[in-house]
Amino acid sequence: MPTPKRVPKYQRHKGRNLARVTINGKDHYLGRYDSPESYSEYERLIAEWLLQDVVVPDEKDKLTMLELMAGYLNYAHGYYVKRGTPTREFELIAEVFRPLRKLYGHVLAVEFGPRALKCVRQTLIEKGLSRKHINKQVGRIVRAFKHAASEEWIPVETYQALRTVEGLKKGRSAAPEHPPIKPVSQAHVDAVLRRARPMLRAMIQLQLYTGCRPSEALMMRPMDICQKNAIWRYQPESHKTEHHDMRRVIFIGPKAQEVIAPYLVRPRDAYCFPPREAEEQRRQVAHAQRRTPLNQGNTPKEGRSKQIFTKHYSVGAYRTAIRRICDNIGIPRWSPNQLRHSAATEIRRDFGLDAAQVVLGHASAATTEIYADTNEQLAAKVAGERG
């Protein structure tokens, strides 16, 4: 069996709150600690490090699981990319490879069979992950073996054997069923809007009025918006289904126009909702509310922060800002994705399923059904009139 190769750990630099990894005696800083971007960069560096010593053997029964994972991560880092940045898919692959690496890293790939795959799946169940998420993660492991077989690193029979493992069935495993995402109560939205700062309030209202995805709202730039007609047309620089060669246009009506107009007064290629600007707003409010005299240290500390800002909000930061307000005012937590569900439900109720499908940018009405709750009040009315 190959000699174990110790994988460098993901660490935290406390002074700067940055993630880092030490490889061959050199520190590599990965970005803000515990952020998705830092984990993505960590897995990329580890994959490159593992590949330094990887030589795919001529004999297919000599490749280890560690080498197979390193090779697939290297491939995935170049394949699952949008605008030069690894997508969430790469992070999910790296995530499921951690228990796989821990349990079977130094086992030969040809010895990894259905029972070993079920063992990895059991560790995911014990972590409390949902059934659907576990099935998708197991599918990513199988897809790594498919890639290895296509590159002739392993016999195709190894991949075919793993395909015999069926996904977990609803109600027939210990994996929990996460409830579907529901629209958020308008009362809870209003409660957050009353406490939110201007930029966060604008992002929430933009989603409600347009039904756009959180990521589409956060990456808005003046250059992406055509303002020639009464109804503006916004084409995001990137969107969820662009790799399927689908076009995405978001229509912005008068209410949404009024919300975003103040944020369009900036360079055409600048993002409308930069975190640095939001932080400056927060500091100005905090400074105005302080009671300490100016001559006793109550002076604005502009330019003295060591905080590192991204060009636009991440979905995670946006979600955290909303949930922080929810916790402070004592209402149930909700997330930006629920705003899209709320918009979809209202559009379907007022304009029909076809209208909701077009506005949300879905290729299939079946997808829209997931987002738009059926109108139970209308069903009750029909039942009352028909019997």
DRENDODREN-810860 format. One record per residue: x, y, z of N, C-alpha, C in turn; residue in one letter. Coordinates in steps of 0.05 Angstrom, whole numbers, plus 5000, padded with zeros to 4 digits. Layout:
<sites>
XYZXYZXYZa;...
</sites>
This chain:
<sites>
501749765000500050005000501850255000m;501150464986502750704984503050835012p;505350975016505851115041503951345043t;502551375067500651595070502051865067p;500652045054501552325049499852505065k;500952645085499452805103498553065089r;495953115089494853345075494953585094v;496153815085496254055101493454155109p;493254255133490654335144489854615136k;487254655135486054925132486255055159y;487555295160488055425186487055715185q;487055835209486156115212488356285222r;488856515208490656725218488856915234h;489056895261487157045278487457345276k;489957445273490357725272488957865250g;488757735227487557845203484957715195r;484157505211481757355205481757245176n;484157145168484457025142484956725144l;484056585124484656295122487356265109a;488856055117491456005105492055705106r;493855625089494855355089497855365084v;499355195098502255195096503054955079t;504154995056504954785038507854805032i;509354595038512254595034513654825048n;512654895072513855115088513055395080g;511255425061510455685052507455725058k;506855965070504056025076502656135052d;500256035047498556135026495956245039h;495356495034492956615045490656585025y;488356495036486156405019483756595018l;483856805034481556985035480356985063g;478057105066476757125092476256845104r;476856805129476656545142473756445142y;473456195136470856055136468956155114d;470056285093468456365071468556155049s;466456135033466455935011468855974992p;469656224987471856274969474456164980e;474856185007477256085019477455775017s;475155635021475155345019475655264990y;474655404971475055344943478055374936s;479255584946482155634940483855414954e;482955344978484455134993484454874978y;482054794968481954534954483554544928e;483554784915485154804890488054764896r;489154894917491954874924492654584932l;490854464948491354184956491454004932i;489654044913489553874889492153904874a;493154154871495654204856497954064871e;497954084898500053964914500053664911w;497653544912497453254910498453164882l;497853324862498453244835501453264829l;503053394846505853414842507153144840q;506252964856507452694857505752484843d;503652574830501852374817502852314789v;503352064785503951964758502051734753v;500151774735498251574730499651314720v;499351104735500850854728499850724702p;501550584689500750444665498750224672d;499050104696497249894704494950034719e;492449974712490150114723489550034752k;490849824761490249734789492249854809d;493750064801495750184818494950464828k;492850584816492050854823490650854850l;491551034868490251064895487851254893t;486251234914483951424915484951714918m;487051754932488152024935488952144908l;490151974892490952064865488552114847e;486551934849484151974833482652234841l;482452284867481152534876482652784867m;485352764869486952994861486653054831a;486652844816486252874787483552994780g;481452894794478752994788478453284797y;479553344820479353624830480753814811l;483053724800484453894781482753934756n;481453724747479653754724477253934730y;475953884754473554034761474154334765a;476554394775477254674779477454834752h;477954694731478054824705475454804690g;473754604698471254564683468954724695y;468654704722466354844735467155124742y;467255294721468155574724466255754710v;465755994722464356204709465856464713k;466356604692467756854693470456834707r;471756604703474456564715474456484744g;472056434756471856364784470456094787t;471555914804470255654808467455684819p;465655524809462855544818462355384843t;459955394853459155254877459454954873r;459254854848459554564843462254464851e;464354624846467054544854467254524884f;466054714898466054704928464654454938e;462454374926460954144935462553884930l;463953874908465753644902467953624924i;469153854929471253864949470153784977a;467753864982466453805008466053505012e;465053364992464553074995467152924993v;469253034982471852894981473252885008f;472453065027473753065053473352805068r;470852715073470552455086471552225069p;471452255043472452045025475452015028l;476852245030479752245033480552145060r;478952205080479552115107479251815110k;477251705098476651415102478151245082l;478551335057479551155037481851285020y;483051495030485051635014487251455004g;488151265019490451105011489750815002h;487150784996486250524985486450544954v;487050324942487150314913484350374901l;484250524880481650604869480050364860a;481350154849479949924840478649764863v;479549814888478549674911476149824923e;475550054913473350214924470850124909f;469149984924466749874911464149984924g;461949864918459349954928459149964958p;460249774972460149775001461750005013r;464050065001465550305010464050555005a;462650574982461050814976458850844996l;457550625004455450645024456450725051k;458950645057460250725082460651035083c;461551145061461851435059459151565062v;457151455049454451565051453451565079r;454051355094453251345122454451565139q;456851645133458051865148456552125142t;455552155118454052395111451352395125l;450152155128447652135143448052205172i;450252115184450952175212451452465217e;452252615196452652905198449953055199k;447852915193445253045193444453185167g;445853115145445253235119442553125109l;441253285092438653195082438952975062s;436852825058436852595039437552685011r;436352895001436852974974439653074970k;440753214990443553314988445453074988h;444952875005446652645006446652494979i;444352464967444252324941445852484920n;445752744921447252904902450252874907k;451052874932453852844939454952574931q;453452364935454252094927454552094896v;452652224883452852244854455352374844g;456352564860458852704852461252514855r;461252344874463352144877463351954853i;460951864846460751684823461651824798v;461052074795461852224771464852254770r;466252264793469152264793470252004781a;468951784788469851524777469251504747f;467051624739466451634710468651784695k;469552004706471652154693474251984692h;474851854715477251684716477151464695a;474751344692474451124672474851234644a;473751474639473951594612476851664605s;478451714626481351774622483051524622e;481651294626483051034627484951014650e;484251144673485751114697485050864712w;482450784709481350544723479750384703i;479250134709477549974691474750084692p;473350074670470550174670468750024688v;469449774694467849604711467649724740e;469749854749469749984775467550194777t;467450354756465350564755462550444753y;462250234736459650114732458649984758q;460449874774459649754800458549964819a;459650204819458750414837455950504829l;455350494803452650574793450450394803r;451150164814449049984824447950074851t;449250274864448350374890446050564884v;443650494893441350664889441250894909e;439951114902439651334920437851274943g;438151424965436451394988433551464981l;431651304990428851344984427551495007k;425551655000424151815020422751625040k;423251675066421951515087423251245092g;425451185077426650925081429650945088r;430351165101433051195111433051385135s;435251395149435451575173435951865165a;436451915139437052185130434452355132a;434652595144432252755147431352875120p;428752945120427653085097427353375104e;428853545090428653835094426053935081h;424554095096422054205084422654375060p;420854385040421354565017421354855025p;422755015010422955295015420255425009i;419255575028416655705026416956015023k;414956145012415056435011415256545039p;416556775042416856905069414357075073v;413557085098411257255105411857555100s;409957695088410357975082410758135108q;409458045130409858185155412758165165a;413957925160416757895168418658055150h;417958075124419558235106419458525115v;417058625120416658905129418258965154d;418258765173419658805198422658845193a;423758685175426658715169427158975154v;425359045135425759295120425859535138l;424359535159424259765177426959795192r;428359575196430959585210433359595192r;432959515166435259495148436359765140a;438959775134440160015124439460045094r;439860285083438860335056439660135035p;442160045035443059865014441759595016m;441659485041440459225045437459245038l;436159465045433359495039432859505009r;434659624994434459644965434659364953a;436559204963436958934951434458764956m;433258784980430858624986428558704968i;428158974966425959064950426259004920q;428759004910429258934883428458654877l;429058464895428258184892425258154892q;423958294910421058274912419658374887l;420658594876419358714853419858554827y;422258434825423058314799423058004800t;423157884824423257594825425957484817g;428057644817430757554809432057384831c;434057234823435557084843437257274859r;438057184884439757364900442357434886p;443657244873446157304859445757504837s;443457494823442957674801442557964811e;441357994835441058254846443758364855a;445458194867447958294879450058374858l;449958254834451958314814451058534793m;448958674800447858874782449959104777m;450159184752451959414745450359594726r;450859854726449460034707449759944678p;452059844670452559764642450759534633m;449659384653448059144646445059214643d;444359474647441559554647441059724623i;439059654607438159814584435859984593c;436160254593434160434604432660584581q;432760474557431560624534428560634535k;427260434546424260424546423260464574n;420560474576419360524602419960294622a;420060054611420859824628423759754621i;425459774641428359724637428759424634w;430959354620431759084615434559044627r;434758844645437258794659438258514651y;440658494640441858244632444258204650q;444158024670446357974688448857874673p;451157954682453657864670454057564672e;452757444692452857154696450257064709s;449356824702446956724715447056414716h;445156304730445256024738445255834714k;443755894693443455714671444955794645t;446955964648448256064624449855834610e;450755634626452255414614450455234597h;447855274599445955134581445255304557h;446755524554446455714531443655844532d;442655894556440156024560440556324565m;438756484554438956774557437256864581r;438257054597436757144620436357444619r;433857534618433157814619431257864642v;431858064658430258134681429058404675i;426358424677424958674670424558834696f;425259084695425159264718422959474714i;420859454730418659644728419159894744g;417160074745417460334758418260324787p;417060134803417660124831420560034836k;421459834821424259744823426159954813a;425360104792427060314782427560524803q;425460594817425760794838427560704861e;427560444866429260334887432160344880v;432860264855435660244847436860494835i;435160694829436160934816438561064831a;438461094857440761214871443361054869p;443160794863445560624862446660604833y;445360734814446360734787448260974781l;448361154801450161384797452961314806v;454361174789457061074794458160984767r;460760924765461860824740460260594728p;460060584701458360394688459160104695r;461760054699462559774704462859714734d;461959894752462059854780459459714790a;459759544810457359414821455659604837y;453059574835451259754849451259724879c;451859494889451659444918454359354929f;456359524932458959454943458959444973p;459959234986460059225015461559455028p;463559555016465059785028463260025032r;461560075013459660305016457660255038e;456760015040454859945062456159975089a;458659895091460159925117460560225123e;461060385104461360675108458760795119e;456460705108453860795117453460715146q;454260465153453960375181455560545200r;458060605192459760765210458761045213r;457661155192456561425194454261435214q;452461235212450161225230451161185259v;453060995263454160945290455461195301a;456861345284458261595293456161795301h;453961825286451962025292450461955318a;450261695325448761615348450461615374q;453061645371454761645395454361905411r;454661885437454362115455456962225465r;459162075460461762165469462562415453t;463562625466464362875452466562815432p;466762985411468762945390471562955401l;471963125421474763155432475562935451n;473762725453474362505471474462235455q;475262255431475662015414473361945396g;471262115396468962055379469362175351n;471462095337471962195310471761955291t;470762005267470561785247473261665242p;473361405239475861255235476061155207k;475561335187475661255160478461185151e;478660975135481260895125482960745144g;482060685168483660555188482960255191r;480860165177479959895180481759705164s;482259465175483859265161481959065146k;479359125147477458945134477858935104q;477658695093477958655064475158635052i;474558795032471958805020472058684992f;469858544985469558434958468158654941t;468158614914467058814896463958824899k;462758604905459858614910459158404932h;456858434944456058244965456057964954y;456757774972456357494966453557424976s;452457204966449757124975449857055004v;452056935013452356865042452257105060g;453757315052453757565068451057695068a;449657695045446957805043445057655062y;445257395061443457225078444057285108r;446657305115447357355143446257615153t;446457825136445458085144442458075150a;440957935134438057905139437457755164i;438857535168438357365191439257495217r;441257665215442157805239439857995249r;438558125230436358305238434058135249i;433457905236431357735246431857655275c;434257585281434957505309434657745328d;435457975319435358215336432458295343n;430658255324427858345329426058115337i;427157875339425757645349423657525331g;424257515305422357385286423757145274i;422256955262423656715250425556805227p;427756665225429656725204428556665177r;429256825158428656765130431056845112w;431056745088433356785070432556925044s;434557035030433857165004432456994984p;432956734984431656554965428656554968n;427756594993424856594999423556834986q;424957054982423857284968423057214939l;424657054926424056964899421556784899r;421256614920418856454922416456634926h;416756834943414457014948413657154922s;415557254907414957394882413657204863a;414656954861413556754843410656694850a;410056664875407356604884405356824877t;406257074881404457304875404057334845e;406157294829405857314800404057094789i;404356854800402656634790399756694798r;399256794822396556854830395257064813r;396757274807395557504793395657474762d;397657334751398057334722398157054710f;398256844727398256574717401056444717g;401056184712403556024714405456104691l;404456154667406156224644407656484650d;406356674662407656934668409856894689a;409256724709411256674730413756534717a;413256354699415456204686417256404670q;416056594656417656784640419156964658v;417957074679419257264696421557134711v;421156894721423256754736425456644718l;425056634692427056534674427356234674g;425156084677425255794678424755684650h;426155474643425755344617423255174618a;422455084641420154904644418255014665s;415654984659413655064679413754894704a;414754644701414954474724416854584745a;418954724736420854854754419455074769t;417755224755416355444767414355344788t;413355104784411454994804412854964831e;415554914831417054884856417055154871i;417355364856417655634868414955754876y;412955714859410355844864408355664878a;407755724903405855564918403055584904d;401655374904398955384894397255564911t;395355704898393655894912391455744926n;391755684952389755524967387155684970e;387255944972384856104974383156064949q;384456064925382956024901381655754900l;383155544909382155274909379655254928a;379855394951377555384969375155524957a;375655744943373455884930372055704909k;373655564893372555384873370855164887v;371955054908370554844923367954944934a;367955194944365555304955363355354935g;364155424910362255484889361255234875e;363055024874362354784858361354554876r;361554574902360454364917361954284941g;
</sites>
